[in-house]
Amino acid sequence: MLISWSAECISRYGVSILSERIHTFTFAYWFEQKESFWKSLRKRVFQQSCRVWREHLFRKSSFIWCHSGGKYRFYDHSRVPSVTNSRLLVIFSKNPVKGEVKTRLAQSIGDKKALEVYETLREHTARVTECVDAERMVYYSSFIPSSDLFGTENFLPRLQKGDDLGERMFYAMKEGFEAGFAHVVLIGTDCDELSSQILNEAFSALTRYEAVIGPATDGGFYLIGLNRVLPELFFERQWSTPEVFGETITRLQRLAIEYERLTELSDIDTFEDLKKSTLWPLQS
């Protein structure tokens, strides 16, 4: 078509006119093709972006489907929250799996009831922590579940790492400080006596002291809070013994760290603990 049109231009207008007409035709053709090109490019880029996004969401373990408030939402548990609050509350939770939680208690009431008790304790922990003015991260022991009572926008899911409890607490607190938080408080999900008031007292104590600790009646602690990471408190130690709290105080004193001691509370780990708690008697 272009060749026959060019021959016609030569016969009618000569070579100089041909050059001008060819430039005009070329520009018009290019402009038309440009529009088509950009439409095609936008479509390809959109399709490619969708593909990459789907692969990232479903193949990368950092993203999970969480069921929350009757809706399913994506949560990226690898992200670090923007620090608009200087206070971080770290919550250690075991994955609520029958036969794997409250094993000492289960010896007396069975695995099913022990799991129910643990879920009640987790519900209590979620309720009292939601009222605290702090960012909240929930560190699961084995895996990040697709659906959980902590699976809301108020809690950021994380996975514990480390060979023992001390290492796991150290890495969780270290991550908090690296994210830019100034005060980090860590708790578990075993204490039915824990309250929002006690948690607020812990954060308030960290504005006056370098550390805060809440002793448990069994010789451990239900809470520890720091203004900077202290590896000496977490490594080369024996855990789950009646000497844990005392040894922690000794190490703080050896490091010349000023601390505040909170009210002593009781965890629920055994049948005797359960009978003394607000959860007794159990509902059938």
Summary of the structure (lengths in Angstrom):
residues: 284
radius of gyration: 31.0
end to end distance: 88.8
largest distance: 109.7
contacts: 814
relative contact order: 0.11
helix: 45%
strand: 18%
